[in-house]
Amino acid sequence: MPVINRIAAYAEDMTAWRRHLHKIPELQFACHDTAAFVAERLREFGITEIHEGIAETGIVAIIEGRGEGPTIGLRADMDALPMEETTGLDHASTRPGAMHACGHDGHTTMLLGAARYLAGTRNFAGRVALIFQPAEEGGGGAGVMVDEGIMDRFDIAQVFALHNTPNVAEGRFQTKPGPIMAAVDTFHIDIDGQGGHGAYPNETRDPVVAACGIATAIQTIVSRNRHGLGDLVVSVTQIHTGTVDNVIPGTAYLNGTIRTFDADVRQMVFDRLQAIVDGQAASYGVTATLRIEEGYPATVNDAGRAAFAADVAREVAGDGAVDDAAGREMGAEDFAYMLEARPGAYLFLGQGESAALHNTDYDFNDRIAPVGASFFARLVEVAQPAG
């Protein structure tokens, strides 16, 4: 079964919705205009049960099907990134310092397209919970919505989400059972030494050299503590210290990211970081403090739901356009919190050749919106058939 004909007929409207949203990007939890646009469309579709103000600007809308049955959750993220758009498109961002560089405008549009179809046909049993979420980009909005009780409040039994992926064939689905995206944590290291004249380093306790030693030693966490075929990233991404050429500073700061899939590996990294910071600090005669900021957990698909979602994707895209054993991604995604609360699956949808995500030249491919909307709609109809 290809793209649903009725949804294909929405293509022009969906493009208009998406491009409007692209012009008005909003950051973190402050998705007020986006949420208002979403709620207005939902009301136009005849959906009357719309719960607003969850996680500040999140929305959960309920569509009742035909007869008794469970509730299936479908999630789209709404927020943008703090970046200056350089596409030069007619529908480019009108808000300085913000742009939809990750396609969340497209994700919201795909779920709106599915909502319009499902509200018009209601060819399913039970209920659909349409989850429009703010603050995926660093705010953990999915976790906030879970903490505010949406899974229990709306009796959601399972939950699914899509994310576009550039430079994968247009309309191609990718997923896998188990971990599909990494946990992300951030480390901060503050070094205190004793500054002095650059000509007399013997009178100092140099934090610059200590910072270099710590940064170099951190590279051994991956290369010497994890099997070479294992999935692990530890990257030092910032070193800040010093002001002028003839002064050895008194302090230094390092920062970086940790990406893991396994809880034991994650803890190993935390332990090794602490040992390296303590040991290197002692060897250079400085003091150093490690602080780890725990971020999103790994995004882990339920095996059965991932297989089911892949089968539905084949109905929409064809057998040859679905990879149900895709590789893991080292990026992170706060949908992980929803998958910790309920079984479900996360899938990628190829958008063809384009600029990368989080790139100032990125734009969502409107041609895939009906594909994603059809997937969401068929997911509901197949999971919860009417009658």
N, C-alpha and C positions, 0 to 999 in steps of 0.2 A: 504494500500500500504506500503510495507516494505522499507528498504533502497533502493535507486535507484540503479539498477544493474550497470549502467555505473560508478557511484560513488564508488560502492563496488569494482569495478575493479581497482580503483585508490588507494586502501588501502595501498599497498606496497610503492607506491610513496609518499603518504601522511605521512606514518611513517618515511620515509627517510627525507622528508622536516622538519617534526616536530623535529626529533632528531638532525638534523643540527642546527636548530634554538635554540634548548636547549643548544647546546654547546657554542653558541655565545651570551649569554644574554647581553642586553644593558639597561641602566637606564634612566629614565625620558625621556627627549626630544632627547637624543643622540642615537637614534635607527638607525644609519647610515647603518651598515652592514645588519641589519634586513630589512630595507626598500629597500636596493639595491637587496637583495634576492627576496623580494616580487615583485619588479618591473620586475626583470628578468623572474620570473615565469609568470607573467601576459603577458609579451611580447611573451613568448613561446606559450601561449594559444591563441594568435592571437588578443589580446586586444590592440588597438592602441591609445585609448584616456586615457592617464595616466598622472595625475597631481601630481607632486611631490613637496616636500618642504613646505607643508602646516603644520603649527605648527612645523616648523623646519624640521621634518622628516616624517610627515604624508603623506599619499597618498589617493587620490580619483581617482578611475578608473571607467570609464563608459562603459557599454556594451549596445549596441543598440539592441532592440528586433525587432519584426516584426510588423511594423505599428505604428501608433500614440498611445500615452498613457502617463500616468504619470511616475514619477521616484520614485522608491522605494529604500531606503537606507539600507544597511546591514553593520554593524560595527564589527570590531575585534580590540582588543587592542594588542600592540606589546611589551611593555616594561617589564622588569624583576624587581627583588627586590635586595636591597643591603644586601645579605645574602651569607654565605659560604655553598655551597652544601655538604651534607654528604651521598648522596645516594650510591656512589661508582660504579655507572653504567658506562657502556662503553661510553654512550653519555652524561655523566655528564658535567657540565660547565667547560670550559677551561679558564675562566676568574675569577681570585681571587676576592672575595668580591661581586660577582653577580651571581644570579641564577634565573631560571624560577620556582619560588615557588608558583605561582598562576595560572599556566596553560595558560598564554597568548601565549606561543608558540603553544599550541593546538588550541586556538581560531583563531590565524592567519592561521593555517593549515586548519581548517574547512572552513574558508572563501575562501582560495585558492582553495580547492576542489570544492566548489560551483561555483567559478569563472570559473574553467576549464570546468565544465559541462555546465554552462549557455552560455559561449562563443562558445562552440561546438554545442549546440542545438538551442539556441535562440528561444525557444518555448514560447515566451511571447511577450506582447505588451509593448510599451513604452521603458523605460530604467531602468537599475540597476546601482546604485552608490555603489561601493565597497569602504568602508571607513576603512582604516588601520591607526589606531590612536596610537601615542606615549603617554607616560606620564599619564597613568591612575593611577599609584601608587603614588599619592600625588601631581602630577604636574597639574592636571586638563586639560589634553590635549584635552579632548572632548570639554570643554568650549572654549579653544583657537581656535580649529577648527571651532566652531560655530561663535565665534567672528570674525574670518577671513572670514566668509561669505559663508561657504560651502552649507548651506541649500538653500540660495537664488541663489548662483552662479550656482548650479547644479539642481535647481528647485526640490529639494527633497520634496515629499509630506508626506511620513511616513518613520519611521526608526525602525529597530529591532536589537537586540543583544542577544547573548548567553553567559553564563558563566558555566563552569564545576563546579560540587559540589561533593566533596568526601563523601563516606559513605552513598550515596543514590544509589539505584539500578542502575546498568549500563544501560544507555539508557533511563532512566525515566526522563520525562520533568516535571518541576514545574513552575507555574506562578500564577498570580492573578491580578484582576483589582485593580486600585488605587495604593497607596503606597506599594512598595515591598521591598525597602531598605531605610535605614534611612538617614536623613541629619546628617552631622558630623561637629562639631565645636570644637575648642580647647580653653581652658582658661589658662591664665598665671597669677599668683599672686606673686608680689614682696613685701616683708615685710621688713621695715626698723625699727629697734629698737635701742638699745644702748647696746653694748657688755660690758663685764667685766669679772672679776675673778669668776670662778665657785663657790668659797667659799662665795662670797658676792652677791648673786642674788638680794638683796634689792637695790643694787646700779646700777642695769641694768633695761632695758626695754626689756624683754626676747622675741626674735622673735621665738624661738623654741616652747615655750608654745603657743604662738599665732598661729603658723602654725598648731599645733595639734588641737587647738580649731576651727580654720577655717575648717580643713579637716573633723572634726567630724560634724560640723554644716552643711557642704555641703551634708552629707548623708540624711539630712531631706528634701532636695528638692524633692527627689523621694518619700520618705516614708510619707511625710506630706503635699505635695502640688499637688499630682497627684493620681487619683483613682488607687487602687491596681491592677486593670486589664488593666490599660493603658500601652502603650509602651513608656518607657522613661528610658534612662541610663545616669547617671552622675557619672563618675569615676575619683577619684584622682589617678594619676598614677606616680607622681614624687614628692618627697620632698627632697630638698637639703639645708643643713645648717651645720655649725660647722666644726671644724678641729681636735680638741683634747679634752680630757676628762675634763680639768680644766679651759676651757675658754668658757664663754657664748658668742656666736657670735653676730654680729651686724645686720645680715641680714638672711633672709630665702626666699626660692622660692618654690612655688607649681605649679603643672601643671596637666592637666587632659583633658578628652574628654567628649563631650555631644552628645547624639544620640537621635534624635527626628523625628517624622513624620509630626507633625502639627505646622504651623507657630505660632499659639497662645501659644502652649506649649513651643516652642523654645524661644519666647520672655519672657514667665514666668520664664524660667530658667535663662535667662540673668538678669532679674530684681532681682530674688532671690539671685543670686550670688553677685550682687553688694551690696544688703542690708546686706548679711552675712559678706562680706569682710569689709564693713564700720563699721558695728556693732561690730564685733569681734575685729577689730583693735582698736576701741575706748575703749572697755572693757579691753584690755591688755596694753593700753598706747603706742601702736606702730602706725606707719602709714603703710598702705597697698594699693597697686595699682592693680586693675584688668584690664587685657587686654584680650579681646575675639577675637580670630582669626576665622572668619567665613569660613567654608569649603564647601564641596559639599552639594547641597540641597538634599532633599529626591528624590528618584527615583520613579516616579509616572507613572504607566502604564495607557494608555488610555483603558477604559473598553472594547470598541468594538474591538480594535486591540488585546488586550490580549485574548479575546474570539476567535477571528479569528486565532491567532497564536496557541492557544491550539487545535483548530480543525485541523490545518495543522500538528501539532505534532502527533495527533492521527493517521493520515494517515501513518506517518513514523514509529511510535513506537507501535501503537495499542491502543485501548480504555483504557485498564487497566494500561497503562504506562504513563498516563498524569494526573497530579493533577492541575486543574485550579483554586483551592481555597487554595493554599499553604499559609503558615504563612509568616508574614513579617520577614525580616532579619535586625538585628541591625547594620550590616556592611554597608558601604557606597560605592557608585559607581559613577564615573563621567559621565557615560552615562546619568545621570540625566539632564545634560545640554542639551543634544540632545533631550530628551523627553520634556524639557521645550520649545524647539524651534519648535518641530514637534510632532504630535501624533505618538505613536508606542508602543512597548512592549519589555520587558526584561524578559528572561526566564533562568532557571537553567537546566542543563543537568547532570544527575547523572553519575558518573564515577566509581561507585562500591567502594569496600573497598580499602582505601588508606590512606596515611598520610594526615593530614589536610593541608588546604591552609596556606601559609606563614610558612611552616615547612621545615626545612633543609633536611628532608627525602622525601619530596613530589616529585612526577613525574606524569605527565599527562598520562592518559590511552589512548593509541593510538587506541584501539578498538572502542572508541566512535566518533572518527573523521569522519568516513563516515556517522554516524547518524546525527551529527550536520550539515555536508555539505548537506546531503539530505534534512534536514529541511529548510535550507536557500534556496536551489534550489526550493523546492516545494512552499515555501512561495511566491516566485516571480511568479511562474507559475499559482498558484491559485489566487493570488491578481490581476494579470494582464494577463489574458488568451489571447493567440494569436488568431487573427481572430474574 
